[in-house]
Amino acid sequence: MKLSPEERKERIKEYNKRRYQNMTDEQREKRKEYQREYYERNRGDRPRRILFPNLTEEERKEKKREDNKRYRQNMTKEQKEKLKEYDKRRYQNMTEEQKEERREYYKRRYQNRTEEQKNK
């Protein structure tokens, strides 16, 4: 019996969910440490590849904004709902320290906006 890619993906997701729930705190810490080391080891000092090297930094930022805007506009209601649920869970699971960092980030970001951007 051959599974479709969606079924296979779902099975793997369920397996990983059960596996993670059954882990002890020690195993979770070990896994986090391994992932951190793996990231550090494979990140290296490689410079990130620059998309659209013929554009200036400002043009790249503007293009990214436009692409993101188009992406958000083309999302289906299901996708938007799924994203809302994901964000809600993510914010609920934040520690107080993370929430405070986020507030400070948004405060700085708001202060750096121009008057035109603030009025939108």
C-alpha positions in Angstrom: 0.0 0.0 0.0 1.6 3.2 -1.2 0.8 6.4 0.7 0.1 9.7 -1.0 2.6 12.5 -0.2 -0.1 14.2 2.0 -0.8 11.0 3.9 2.9 10.4 4.4 3.4 13.9 5.6 0.5 13.5 8.0 1.8 10.2 9.4 5.3 11.7 10.0 3.7 14.7 11.7 1.7 12.4 14.0 4.7 10.3 14.7 6.9 13.3 15.6 4.1 14.7 17.8 3.8 11.5 19.8 7.6 11.1 20.0 8.1 14.7 21.3 5.3 14.3 23.9 6.9 11.1 25.2 10.3 12.7 25.6 11.6 13.4 29.1 12.9 16.9 29.9 16.4 15.6 29.8 15.9 14.3 26.3 14.3 17.6 25.2 17.3 19.5 26.5 19.7 17.1 24.7 17.8 17.5 21.5 17.8 21.3 21.8 21.5 21.3 22.4 22.1 19.1 19.4 20.0 21.3 17.2 21.9 24.4 18.4 25.3 22.8 17.8 24.1 21.6 14.3 23.0 25.1 13.4 26.3 26.6 14.6 28.4 24.0 12.9 26.6 24.4 9.5 26.0 28.1 9.6 29.7 28.9 9.2 30.9 32.3 8.1 29.3 32.1 4.7 27.7 35.3 3.5 24.1 35.1 2.6 23.3 35.0 -1.0 21.9 38.3 -2.1 18.8 38.1 -4.1 18.6 40.6 -7.0 22.2 41.8 -6.8 21.6 44.4 -9.5 19.2 46.3 -7.1 20.1 48.7 -4.4 19.4 47.8 -0.7 16.4 50.2 -0.7 15.0 48.7 -3.9 15.4 45.2 -2.5 13.5 46.1 0.6 10.7 47.7 -1.5 10.5 44.6 -3.7 10.3 42.4 -0.6 7.5 44.5 0.8 5.5 44.3 -2.4 6.0 40.5 -2.7 4.9 40.0 0.9 1.9 42.3 0.4 0.9 40.3 -2.7 1.4 37.0 -0.9 -0.9 38.1 2.0 -3.5 39.3 -0.4 -3.5 36.1 -2.3 -3.9 33.9 0.8 -7.1 31.9 1.1 -9.4 32.3 4.1 -8.2 28.9 5.3 -4.6 29.9 5.1 -5.3 33.2 6.9 -7.2 31.3 9.7 -4.4 28.8 10.0 -1.9 31.6 10.3 -4.0 33.3 13.0 -4.1 30.1 15.0 -0.4 29.6 14.7 0.4 33.1 15.8 -2.0 32.8 18.7 -0.3 29.6 20.0 3.1 31.2 19.4 2.3 34.3 21.5 0.7 32.2 24.3 3.8 30.1 24.6 6.2 33.1 24.9 7.9 33.7 28.2 7.5 37.1 29.9 11.0 38.0 28.8 10.3 37.2 25.2 7.0 39.3 25.4 9.0 42.2 26.9 11.6 42.0 24.1 8.8 42.0 21.5 7.1 45.0 23.0 10.5 46.9 23.0 11.1 45.9 19.4 7.7 47.2 18.3 8.1 50.4 20.4 11.5 51.1 18.6 10.0 50.2 15.2 7.0 52.6 15.8 9.3 55.4 16.8 11.4 55.0 13.6 8.5 55.3 11.3 7.9 58.4 9.4 4.8 60.6 9.9 3.3 59.4 6.6 3.7 55.7 7.7 2.1 56.5 11.1 -0.9 58.0 9.5 -1.7 55.0 7.4 
